[in-house]
Amino acid sequence: MSEPLRVGVFSPSVLLRTARRLGLAGDVAEISVASSPAQFRALLRGELDAALTSPDNVIAYRYVAANPLGRTADVRIVSAVDRGLGLALYARPGPASSLKGEVMGVDVPDSGFAFALYAALEALGLRPGDYRVTALGSTPRRLEALLAGDCAATMLNAGADLRAADAGATRLAGVPRPYLGTVLCALGAAPAVRALAAALRETTAAILAGDVDDVVTDEAVTALHLRPGTAARYLQRLKHPDEGLVAGGRADLESLSTVLGLRRRYGTAPGGDLLTPDLLDLGEDGGR
């Protein structure tokens, strides 16, 4: 018996679980990871076959030697998945107050969602140095920290944002558009991962067409611990043209340029054109 394809995720993937329910994804194991360094450490060690992650992480672990692991590798985007799924800056429940001097929760400080947080705070009039940053890991962990009062604000998406809003948290600012939130990536050329990408694209088409609404909301309730009404809102988020799933899995240059621009503004990246075919391993049915 062949081993399952191991995919590292920060939050449970409703898209992946729906693909499995529809019989499209084959034998795929969803592996929860604590942070982006943990995800890419496992990918580079061969403990994961693929990852659902921010495209900024692919850029960092391909081009930026000063990433948290201190090494680069031939990591590639195989397919675009979503445009952020509601990614936005959320403040803890309670009376609105200034975030100046407060603690902001991030995955790690030098990462894509952290750069989005810095941009959101700058849009609110706050510069680096006006607040403190603490590394809390993956989105579910940051949601727990926000609701426990362990940070004043953090970036949330993929259902965690809806749970935060239901708990009384306040949405303060979104991300620059166009934006790419999640991609499927792998180390080197990976035919099995390309097959999974095709399954996710087929599932995306079914979701956007409204053919599997009941399956999606059921998975959202189970995987993301959403109430039925909130799961229905999550379904609509998946279908949103600016924030939802990417039809056809196309990693467009405009959205990738937004992600790279945030890294160059708030972090480090080499000069030159990084958005090349070397980064995008989209196979015959993908495209830029």
N, C-alpha and C positions, 0 to 999 in steps of 0.2 A: 504494500500500500504506500502510495506517495505521501510525502509530508505536506501539510497545508501551507499555503502561501501566508507568510507572517507579515502583517501590516501594523506598523506602530501608529497609534492615535493619541491625541491629547484628551479629546472628549469622545464618547461613543458616537460612531458614525451612522446616522439614520440612513444615509444614502447607501452605504455598504451593506447594512442589515436588510434594507429593502431589496437590494440586488440579490442577496442570498435567499430571501423569501421568494423571489420571483424565479429562482433557479438559474440565474444568469452568472453568478460570481464563482461558482464551483467551491472548492474546499479552501476557504480563507479564514484565517485566525486573526481576530482583532486583538492587538496587544496594547494595553494601556501603558503610557510612558509618563514619567513625572515632570519632565521638562524637555526643552529642545536639545540641550547638550546630551541628556540621557537618550533621547530618540536617535540622534545621529551617532553617538557612541555605539549603540546597538546596531545601527545600520552598517557602519564601517567595520564592525567586528563580524558581520555576517549573521548576527542574531535576529535581524529583521531582513525581510526581502524587499520591503517597500515602506513608505511612510506617507501618511496624509499630514501635510505640514504647510507652513507659510512659505511662499516662494522666496522670501528673504532668507530663510534658513538654507535653501538650496544655493543661493548666491553666496552666503557666508561660508558654507562648508566646501564650496567649489573654488572660490577666489580669494578669501580673506584669511591669511595665515594666522592672524591674531584672533581667530574665533575661540570660543571657550575650550575646544579640544586641542588647539594649537597645531592642527594639521588640516590639509585640504585633500579632496579626493574627487573622483570622476562621478559626482552626483548629478543627476539630470532630472528635469521636469518631464514626466511622461504624459501628463494630461492636466489641464486646468479643471478644478472642481467647483469652486464657488467664489463669489465676489464679496465675501466677508460675513454673510449671514447675520447682518445686524451689528457688526462690530462697532462698538462705540464706547466712550468713556462714561462709566457709571460711578456715582458717588454713593456712599453708604446711606442707609435709611436714616431719616431724622431731619431736623430743621436744616435748611440750606445755610451754608457758611462758606467763608473763603477757604480755598485749598492751600493758601500760602503757608508754608512751614509744615504742611501735613505730609504723611507718608503715602506714597503711591505704590501700588503693587504691580510688579511686572513678572513675566516668565524669567528672563534674565535681562539685565540692563541694556545689553548690546544685541537686540533682536528686533524683528519686524514689528510685533505688536507693541513693544516698548517705544519704538520710533513713532508709531502711530499715536501712542499716548503723549509723547513729547509735543507732537504737532497739535493734538487736541488741546493740551494745556496752553500752548503758545497762542492758539486761537482765543483762549479765555483770558489772555493777558499775562500768563505766567511763563517765565523763562527757567531753563535749568539753573539750579541754585536757589530758586524760590520755594522748592519743595524737596523732600527726601524720597529716595527710591529704594525699595527692598525687593529682593528676588523671592518670589513665592511659588514659581513653577507653573504648571499647566492651568488652563482656564477653570476646571472644576475646583482646583485648590484656591485660585484667586477669588472665585465666587464665595467659597466658605470663609475666606479671610475677610472679605468685604462685609458679609453679613454678621460676622463675629466682631466687627469693629477693629480688626487688626491692620487695616489700611483704610485711608479716607476715600480712595478712588482707584479704579483699575479698568482695563479694557476687557469687555466681555462680548461674547457672541455665541452662536450655535446652540441656542436654547438657554444658556446660562444668563444671557441678557434678559430673557423673558422671565426667568425665575427671579432675578434680581428686581425687576420692575414689579412683579407680583408681591415681593417682600417689602416694597416701599422705597427701593433705591431710585435715584434720579438720573436720567440720561442727560449728560451735559453737552456732548459733542460727538460727531461722527468722524469718519476718516475721509481724506481727500479722494476725489473720484476723477477718473475711473480707477478701480482698485481690484486687486486679485487677492482673495483671502486664503484659499487653500488650493494646493496642488497635490497630485500623486507623484512621488519621486522615487527613484531607485538608484542604485550604484551601478554604473556602467549600462551597457545594452542589456535589457532584461525582457525577453519575449513573454515570459509568464506574466510580468507586470503589465506589459502592453495589452495582453488578453484581459486582465482585470480592468484596465482603463477602458477598453471597449465595452465591457459589461457595465461599468459605471456610466458611460455615455448613453448606453441603451436605457438604463434605469432612469437617468436624468430626463431623457425624452419622454418616458412614460409618466414621470411625475409632472413635468411641465404641461403635458397634454391632459392632465387630470384623470388619468386612467387607473391610478393606484392610491387614491386619497385615503381610503380606509387602512391600507397597509402602512402608509407613511405615518398617519396619526397614531396608529397602534404602536409602531416602533418608537415614536417620539415619547409616548407615555411610558413605555417600558424602559427604554434606554436612557432617556434624559430626565425621567421622573417628573414629567410635566402633567398638569391636570388636563383633562380632555379639552377644555376651552383654550388653554394655553397651547396645547398640541395643535389645535386648529390654526392658531396664529402662527405657529412655527411652520406649518404646511404652506401658508401664504407667503411667509418669508422665503421659503425655498423657491417659490415661483416668482419672486420679485425680480424685475428685469435689471435693476441696478445693484441689488444686494444678494441675489439668490444664486441658484445653480447656473453653471456656464453651459449653455447648449452647445453640443458638439465638442466640448473639451478643449476649445481653442484658447491657447495662452496668448492673448493679443499684446502687442508691443506697448500700446498706450498704458494698459494697466500695469504691466511689468515695469514700465518706466516710472510710474508713480511709486511703486515699491522701492525700486533702486534709488530714486530721488530722495526718499525719506532716509534711506541708509546713508547716502552721501551727505545729507544735511546734518544728521544727528549721530552718525557712526563713522565707520571707515569702509572704503571699497577702493579697489584699484581704478585708475583712469581708463579711458577707452571704452569701446563698445563691448559690454559683457553679455548683452542679450543676443547671443549668436546661436547657430545650430548646435554648437557644442553643449550649450545649456539645455536645449530643448530636444529631447529624444522622443518625438511624437509619432514616429512610425509612419506607415503609408497612409493611414486614415486620420492623422492629426494635421496640424498646420499652425502657422503663425499668423 
